[in-house]
Amino acid sequence: MKRSVLTVLALWMMTTLVGAGEPITIGETITLQSKVMGEERTILISTPPGYGLGTERYPVLYMTDGDQHITHTRGTVDFLASNGLIPQLIIVGVANTDRTRDLTPTRVETREVNGRVMQNPTSGGAGKFLEFFESELFPYIEDHYRTLPMRLFSGHSFGGLFALNAFFERPELFRAVLAISPSLNWDEDLPIRQATSFSKNLAVANAALFVAMADEESGDPRPNLLDRLESALAASKAKDFRWQVMRMPDENHGSVVLRAQYWGLRNVFEGWRLPTDPETRVFNGNLEDLEQHYEQLSKRYGFNVIPGENVINQLGYQFLGREDFDGAIEVFSHNVELYPSSANVYDSLGEAYEMAGRDEEALAAYSRAVENATKAGDQRLGIFTANRDRAQELLSQTTAN
């Protein structure tokens, strides 16, 4: 296995005050020698911000065409997660070798596309490619990264065809699948036939499918292929099978991916965000209410879902804003229990102790924030140090008096 840094975006600030900046990296590339495929495969892996400083585990989003889509997908995931709409995700993108071979489920040597005859002599290898995911890629990622038992998949065009085939044929492999502008006309509309057969399968449980289509079928007689797929999915009686079809006629075949992943991830994680009061736009519950919300999410997604550090911190500051110091201390202390290596959770706890007049406990919390920040190389070390020093001075004055 070979590994290298994946530098996706580098920014240089060329001014008299600031020298050349450090490149911003969002992941790394590795190469796996695949026995299943009989070749070396390049894998792009992007972990959430701060991954190296914590111990949290994350669901994994797998993608085809990873070299084309990992940059904007990382941005979409980070944006949604920072707004509390989805959890953070590890993203794993597989780069292409023979795309037609790997992503098409059946052998179709020629087909007509927009009046042109397309040659596909290597088609029909999706089964082997899916075996590569199951027997080689999944074990590697789950052995080397902090993953949760929730896999998602996103594919576009032929990748969307592969996504549908994987979902219909092996629904247990992925908890959720995003099929973006899939090639529904492959092999005499094979995905429609698969969806019809799938809809009779009552054993499928707790799975989600999101299908988006751009302008590819604009002007086609109705019902078009997407209409037929939607009708087949609507006939399903499977328990807890959630699905959505979204039409994006103002996007073309290439531009649809970014918006489709945004809405697809929101659909998969519908209800993830804490419920808020429609007037105040804030969560009005207490710590027990917050824990109940995440218990429900745990039951729904099949793994232990814990609230993010920032989510708990926001709740703590709501208590501080109401001058409910005991409530704030309870919330911030809970955050410390969940994220003991974080500097910020101790700093927030110190603030609550300080406002409550508990100076010795405030100093202890601020000191631990400085300790954790020093170990982690946290850029906020100066802020934490200033808070500690202030608490030390206040305590000294109190003792002197």
Backbone torsions as a table, in degrees:
resi	resn	phi	psi	omega
1	MET	NA	132.2	175.3
2	LYS	-110.3	147.2	-176.6
3	ARG	-134.4	141.4	175.1
4	SER	-148.0	160.2	178.0
5	VAL	-76.4	134.5	176.2
6	LEU	-96.8	102.2	178.2
7	THR	-92.2	103.6	-175.0
8	VAL	-88.5	-34.8	-177.0
9	LEU	-145.8	127.3	176.6
10	ALA	-123.1	132.3	-179.7
11	LEU	-118.9	131.6	177.0
12	TRP	-118.8	124.9	178.0
13	MET	-97.1	101.9	-175.6
14	MET	-98.8	87.5	176.5
15	THR	-133.1	173.2	178.6
16	THR	-71.5	-20.3	-177.4
17	LEU	-96.4	-29.3	-175.8
18	VAL	-123.5	126.8	179.3
19	GLY	-80.2	-169.5	179.8
20	ALA	-59.9	129.3	-177.6
21	GLY	-78.2	166.2	175.9
22	GLU	-78.9	143.4	177.6
23	PRO	-64.2	141.7	178.1
24	ILE	-92.0	119.8	-179.4
25	THR	-112.1	141.5	179.1
26	ILE	-116.3	7.5	179.6
27	GLY	175.4	-163.7	-179.5
28	GLU	-145.7	160.8	173.7
29	THR	-111.0	144.4	171.9
30	ILE	-130.5	162.2	173.6
31	THR	-122.2	130.2	177.1
32	LEU	-111.0	131.6	173.1
33	GLN	-84.0	106.8	-174.4
34	SER	-90.9	121.1	173.7
35	LYS	-73.5	-34.7	-179.7
36	VAL	-63.6	-47.1	-177.0
37	MET	-86.2	-16.9	-178.1
38	GLY	68.9	32.4	-178.3
39	GLU	-161.4	168.8	176.4
40	GLU	-87.5	133.2	-179.2
41	ARG	-119.1	138.8	178.8
42	THR	-93.8	128.8	-177.9
43	ILE	-121.8	132.4	176.9
44	LEU	-105.7	129.1	-175.0
45	ILE	-127.2	126.9	179.0
46	SER	-124.2	122.1	179.5
47	THR	-100.4	158.4	-178.5
48	PRO	-63.2	156.4	175.0
49	PRO	-55.8	135.5	179.5
50	GLY	79.5	8.2	-177.4
51	TYR	-55.7	-42.5	-175.5
52	GLY	-70.1	-12.7	-177.5
53	LEU	-98.8	-9.8	-173.5
54	GLY	-120.3	-169.8	179.9
55	THR	-127.6	6.6	-177.4
56	GLU	-64.9	155.2	173.6
57	ARG	-110.4	155.0	-171.6
58	TYR	-137.7	148.8	166.1
59	PRO	-62.1	162.7	-177.4
60	VAL	-122.9	128.7	173.3
61	LEU	-101.3	115.6	176.1
62	TYR	-95.7	145.6	-178.8
63	MET	-140.6	147.4	162.9
64	THR	-87.2	168.6	-178.8
65	ASP	52.9	40.8	-174.4
66	GLY	-60.3	-34.9	-178.8
67	ASP	-67.2	-22.9	179.1
68	GLN	-89.4	-29.9	-166.8
69	HIS	-117.1	-4.0	-172.3
70	ILE	-69.9	-31.5	-176.9
71	THR	-65.4	-53.9	-177.8
72	HIS	-72.2	-28.2	178.2
73	THR	-67.1	-40.4	176.1
74	ARG	-59.7	-42.5	179.4
75	GLY	-63.9	-42.1	179.4
76	THR	-63.2	-47.0	-179.2
77	VAL	-62.4	-45.8	-179.4
78	ASP	-61.7	-41.4	-179.2
79	PHE	-64.4	-47.7	-179.5
80	LEU	-65.3	-41.3	-178.9
81	ALA	-67.6	-38.5	-179.2
82	SER	-66.9	-22.3	176.6
83	ASN	-96.2	11.0	174.6
84	GLY	72.8	16.1	-175.3
85	LEU	-90.1	-24.1	177.7
86	ILE	-145.2	164.8	171.9
87	PRO	-76.9	163.2	170.3
88	GLN	-67.2	152.9	-176.3
89	LEU	-132.0	146.2	161.6
90	ILE	-81.9	135.0	-178.7
91	ILE	-113.5	129.7	180.0
92	VAL	-124.6	113.0	180.0
93	GLY	-110.1	132.9	178.6
94	VAL	-98.7	124.1	177.3
95	ALA	-77.2	159.2	-173.5
96	ASN	-87.3	150.4	162.5
97	THR	-120.3	-80.7	172.5
98	ASP	-107.5	95.4	-172.1
99	ARG	-64.0	-44.7	-179.0
100	THR	-62.6	-42.5	178.7
101	ARG	-59.8	-47.8	-170.4
102	ASP	-77.2	-29.0	-168.3
103	LEU	-104.5	-8.7	-179.0
104	THR	-100.4	133.9	-172.1
105	PRO	-82.4	-18.6	-178.7
106	THR	-135.8	161.2	-178.6
107	ARG	-85.0	115.7	176.1
108	VAL	-134.0	101.4	-169.4
109	GLU	-73.3	-29.7	176.7
110	THR	-137.7	146.9	176.0
111	ARG	-154.2	158.4	-178.0
112	GLU	-101.1	128.7	178.2
113	VAL	-130.5	115.7	179.6
114	ASN	51.8	42.7	176.6
115	GLY	83.9	-2.8	179.2
116	ARG	-109.0	143.3	176.6
117	VAL	-88.3	120.5	-178.2
118	MET	-101.2	136.1	179.0
119	GLN	-93.3	129.6	-179.0
120	ASN	-133.1	60.8	-173.1
121	PRO	-66.8	-19.7	-177.8
122	THR	-103.1	7.5	-172.3
123	SER	-64.3	161.3	172.6
124	GLY	102.0	15.7	-176.1
125	GLY	-100.5	14.6	-176.1
126	ALA	-61.6	-34.3	179.5
127	GLY	-61.6	-43.5	178.4
128	LYS	-68.7	-38.1	179.3
129	PHE	-64.8	-39.2	177.0
130	LEU	-66.1	-34.9	175.2
131	GLU	-63.4	-37.5	176.1
132	PHE	-59.9	-43.9	176.8
133	PHE	-58.8	-51.5	-172.0
134	GLU	-68.7	-45.1	-170.8
135	SER	-95.1	-16.9	-177.2
136	GLU	-125.2	-48.9	-175.5
137	LEU	-73.6	-47.7	178.4
138	PHE	-55.8	-50.8	-179.6
139	PRO	-59.6	-38.7	-180.0
140	TYR	-63.3	-50.4	-177.3
141	ILE	-62.7	-42.8	-175.9
142	GLU	-74.0	-20.6	175.3
143	ASP	-83.7	-29.4	-171.2
144	HIS	-107.1	-9.6	-178.6
145	TYR	-132.1	159.5	-178.2
146	ARG	-84.5	91.1	-174.5
147	THR	-106.2	158.2	170.1
148	LEU	-106.8	159.0	-177.8
149	PRO	-77.2	54.9	173.4
150	MET	-139.7	111.8	177.8
151	ARG	-106.1	137.9	173.7
152	LEU	-119.6	159.7	178.4
153	PHE	-139.9	140.7	175.7
154	SER	-134.4	131.6	178.0
155	GLY	-143.4	149.3	-175.8
156	HIS	-122.9	138.4	177.6
157	SER	62.6	-118.6	172.4
158	PHE	-58.9	-31.9	175.1
159	GLY	-64.2	-34.8	174.6
160	GLY	-66.9	-37.3	174.2
161	LEU	-62.1	-45.1	177.5
162	PHE	-61.2	-40.6	-179.9
163	ALA	-61.2	-46.8	179.6
164	LEU	-64.3	-42.8	179.7
165	ASN	-61.1	-43.1	178.9
166	ALA	-63.6	-41.1	-178.1
167	PHE	-68.1	-42.8	-177.1
168	PHE	-74.8	-35.7	-176.3
169	GLU	-90.3	-34.1	-177.9
170	ARG	-134.8	64.9	-174.3
171	PRO	-63.9	-16.4	-179.0
172	GLU	-77.6	-13.6	-175.8
173	LEU	-75.0	-34.2	-176.9
174	PHE	-128.3	134.5	176.5
175	ARG	-72.1	-29.3	-179.7
176	ALA	-147.6	144.5	-178.7
177	VAL	-132.6	134.1	173.5
178	LEU	-110.9	115.7	178.2
179	ALA	-109.6	111.7	-171.0
180	ILE	-108.9	119.5	-176.0
181	SER	43.1	55.3	-178.2
182	PRO	-68.2	152.9	179.5
183	SER	-79.4	80.1	-173.8
184	LEU	-68.8	-18.7	-178.2
185	ASN	-87.7	5.1	-178.1
186	TRP	-63.2	133.9	175.1
187	ASP	49.0	59.5	177.6
188	GLU	55.1	50.7	174.0
189	ASP	64.1	42.8	-179.0
190	LEU	-53.6	-44.5	-178.3
191	PRO	-59.5	-31.3	178.9
192	ILE	-67.7	-42.8	178.3
193	ARG	-64.4	-40.3	178.5
194	GLN	-63.6	-41.5	-179.7
195	ALA	-64.2	-37.9	179.1
196	THR	-64.2	-43.0	178.1
197	SER	-68.2	-40.5	179.9
198	PHE	-60.5	-39.0	-176.0
199	SER	-64.2	-16.0	177.5
200	LYS	-89.5	-4.1	-177.2
201	ASN	-89.3	109.3	-177.9
202	LEU	-86.5	-4.8	-174.8
203	ALA	-81.6	-18.0	-178.0
204	VAL	-68.9	130.6	-178.5
205	ALA	-139.2	145.6	171.3
206	ASN	54.8	47.5	178.6
207	ALA	-124.0	154.5	-178.4
208	ALA	-132.0	137.3	177.9
209	LEU	-131.1	129.5	177.0
210	PHE	-123.8	126.4	-179.9
211	VAL	-122.4	127.4	176.6
212	ALA	-121.7	144.0	178.5
213	MET	-133.4	135.9	177.9
214	ALA	-85.1	-140.7	-174.7
215	ASP	-90.4	14.6	-172.8
216	GLU	-60.2	-30.7	-176.7
217	GLU	-107.2	13.1	178.7
218	SER	-60.5	128.4	-179.8
219	GLY	88.7	-10.0	178.3
220	ASP	-71.9	148.7	176.9
221	PRO	-59.5	143.7	177.4
222	ARG	-96.5	143.6	0.7
223	PRO	-75.8	133.4	175.6
224	ASN	-87.1	-174.0	-175.7
225	LEU	-62.9	-39.5	179.9
226	LEU	-66.8	-37.7	175.2
227	ASP	-58.5	-43.8	-178.1
228	ARG	-67.2	-39.0	176.8
229	LEU	-63.7	-42.8	-179.7
230	GLU	-61.7	-41.1	178.9
231	SER	-64.3	-39.1	179.2
232	ALA	-65.5	-42.4	179.5
233	LEU	-66.6	-36.1	-179.4
234	ALA	-65.6	-21.6	-179.3
235	ALA	-81.6	-6.9	-176.3
236	SER	-68.9	138.9	176.2
237	LYS	-111.5	11.6	-177.6
238	ALA	-64.5	140.3	-178.7
239	LYS	-70.9	134.5	175.2
240	ASP	59.7	23.1	175.1
241	PHE	-86.6	113.9	180.0
242	ARG	-107.0	134.7	-179.5
243	TRP	-147.9	156.7	176.0
244	GLN	-150.5	138.5	172.1
245	VAL	-112.3	129.7	-178.4
246	MET	-127.1	128.4	178.0
247	ARG	-97.9	132.0	-179.9
248	MET	-126.9	70.7	-173.7
249	PRO	-66.8	-14.6	178.1
250	ASP	-88.6	3.0	174.5
251	GLU	-109.1	153.2	173.3
252	ASN	-100.5	-178.4	-173.2
253	HIS	-60.5	-31.7	-179.7
254	GLY	-86.7	-38.8	-172.6
255	SER	-79.7	-12.4	-171.9
256	VAL	-69.4	-20.6	-167.1
257	VAL	-63.0	-46.5	-175.0
258	LEU	-61.1	-50.8	-179.3
259	ARG	-65.9	-36.9	-179.0
260	ALA	-65.4	-40.2	178.5
261	GLN	-68.0	-37.7	176.9
262	TYR	-58.4	-54.2	-176.6
263	TRP	-72.7	-31.8	177.7
264	GLY	-64.9	-44.8	178.7
265	LEU	-66.7	-38.1	175.9
266	ARG	-62.5	-38.3	179.3
267	ASN	-67.2	-45.2	-179.1
268	VAL	-59.9	-39.9	-176.1
269	PHE	-105.9	31.8	177.3
270	GLU	-57.7	132.2	-178.7
271	GLY	88.8	1.5	-179.5
272	TRP	-67.1	-40.7	-175.5
273	ARG	-67.8	143.6	176.8
274	LEU	-59.7	137.9	177.8
275	PRO	-66.6	139.0	-178.2
276	THR	-120.7	155.7	175.9
277	ASP	-70.3	130.3	-175.8
278	PRO	-62.9	-22.4	-179.5
279	GLU	-91.3	-47.2	-176.2
280	THR	-87.6	-18.2	-179.0
281	ARG	64.4	21.6	177.9
282	VAL	-126.8	160.5	175.9
283	PHE	-76.5	122.2	-173.9
284	ASN	-96.8	5.0	-176.7
285	GLY	-85.6	-176.8	176.9
286	ASN	-108.7	-170.5	-177.3
287	LEU	-62.3	-38.1	179.1
288	GLU	-64.1	-41.4	178.2
289	ASP	-63.5	-40.6	178.4
290	LEU	-61.9	-44.8	-179.5
291	GLU	-64.6	-36.7	178.0
292	GLN	-64.7	-38.5	178.0
293	HIS	-60.0	-45.0	-177.4
294	TYR	-76.2	-24.6	171.9
295	GLU	-64.6	-40.9	177.4
296	GLN	-64.7	-40.4	176.5
297	LEU	-63.7	-37.8	179.1
298	SER	-60.9	-43.0	178.8
299	LYS	-65.1	-37.9	-176.9
300	ARG	-70.6	-41.0	-173.0
301	TYR	-100.1	-6.2	171.5
302	GLY	82.0	16.5	173.9
303	PHE	-148.8	165.0	-176.4
304	ASN	-74.4	105.6	-179.1
305	VAL	-91.6	122.5	176.9
306	ILE	-113.8	146.6	-179.5
307	PRO	-65.5	147.1	177.8
308	GLY	-68.1	155.0	-179.7
309	GLU	-54.9	-43.8	-177.8
310	ASN	-67.8	-34.3	179.4
311	VAL	-62.2	-46.4	-179.9
312	ILE	-66.8	-40.3	-179.9
313	ASN	-60.5	-41.5	179.0
314	GLN	-60.8	-41.1	178.0
315	LEU	-63.6	-41.2	178.8
316	GLY	-60.2	-41.4	-179.6
317	TYR	-72.3	-23.6	172.3
318	GLN	-64.9	-40.8	176.4
319	PHE	-64.9	-41.8	178.3
320	LEU	-61.6	-39.6	179.6
321	GLY	-61.8	-27.7	177.2
322	ARG	-92.3	5.4	-177.2
323	GLU	58.1	31.1	172.3
324	ASP	-92.9	81.8	-171.8
325	PHE	-67.5	-38.9	179.2
326	ASP	-63.3	-42.3	178.1
327	GLY	-63.5	-41.7	179.2
328	ALA	-63.7	-43.6	-179.8
329	ILE	-62.7	-38.8	178.0
330	GLU	-62.1	-44.6	-178.9
331	VAL	-67.5	-48.6	-179.1
332	PHE	-64.0	-35.6	177.4
333	SER	-64.5	-37.6	176.6
334	HIS	-63.4	-38.2	178.0
335	ASN	-64.3	-38.1	177.3
336	VAL	-62.7	-39.6	178.8
337	GLU	-63.3	-39.0	-177.5
338	LEU	-79.4	-33.6	-173.5
339	TYR	-130.1	65.7	-174.4
340	PRO	-67.7	-17.7	180.0
341	SER	-90.4	-4.1	179.7
342	SER	-78.8	142.7	174.2
343	ALA	-83.3	-38.7	-172.8
344	ASN	-65.5	-33.4	-178.4
345	VAL	-65.9	-36.4	177.5
346	TYR	-71.4	-36.1	178.3
347	ASP	-64.0	-41.6	178.6
348	SER	-65.8	-40.9	177.2
349	LEU	-62.5	-40.0	177.4
350	GLY	-60.9	-39.6	178.9
351	GLU	-62.4	-41.8	179.1
352	ALA	-65.1	-43.7	177.5
353	TYR	-60.9	-42.4	-178.0
354	GLU	-62.9	-44.0	-179.4
355	MET	-67.9	-26.1	178.0
356	ALA	-84.2	-2.2	179.7
357	GLY	79.7	17.1	-179.9
358	ARG	-99.8	77.7	-166.8
359	ASP	-66.2	-40.7	-178.1
360	GLU	-64.5	-42.6	179.5
361	GLU	-68.7	-33.6	176.3
362	ALA	-62.8	-46.0	179.4
363	LEU	-61.5	-41.2	179.9
364	ALA	-62.8	-42.0	-179.7
365	ALA	-68.2	-45.3	178.4
366	TYR	-61.2	-38.5	-179.7
367	SER	-64.9	-39.4	178.1
368	ARG	-67.6	-33.8	176.2
369	ALA	-61.4	-43.6	178.7
370	VAL	-63.7	-42.1	179.8
371	GLU	-60.6	-48.6	-178.9
372	ASN	-66.1	-39.4	-179.5
373	ALA	-65.6	-37.6	178.5
374	THR	-63.9	-44.7	179.3
375	LYS	-62.7	-38.3	-173.5
376	ALA	-89.9	-8.2	-175.4
377	GLY	68.4	33.7	-177.1
378	ASP	-66.8	131.2	-177.9
379	GLN	-68.2	-15.0	179.5
380	ARG	-89.5	12.8	-177.0
381	LEU	-54.9	-39.8	-179.7
382	GLY	-61.4	-38.6	178.6
383	ILE	-66.5	-45.5	-178.8
384	PHE	-64.6	-38.8	179.5
385	THR	-65.0	-41.6	179.2
386	ALA	-63.2	-38.9	177.6
387	ASN	-65.1	-42.2	178.2
388	ARG	-62.5	-45.2	-177.5
389	ASP	-65.3	-38.4	178.0
390	ARG	-64.2	-43.6	179.1
391	ALA	-62.7	-37.9	178.0
392	GLN	-63.6	-42.7	-179.7
393	GLU	-65.8	-42.6	179.1
394	LEU	-63.3	-40.9	179.5
395	LEU	-66.3	-38.6	178.5
396	SER	-63.3	-42.2	179.2
397	GLN	-65.2	-40.7	179.2
398	THR	-63.7	-42.4	-179.8
399	THR	-65.4	-39.3	-178.9
400	ALA	-66.3	-32.7	-179.5
401	ASN	-80.4	NA	NA
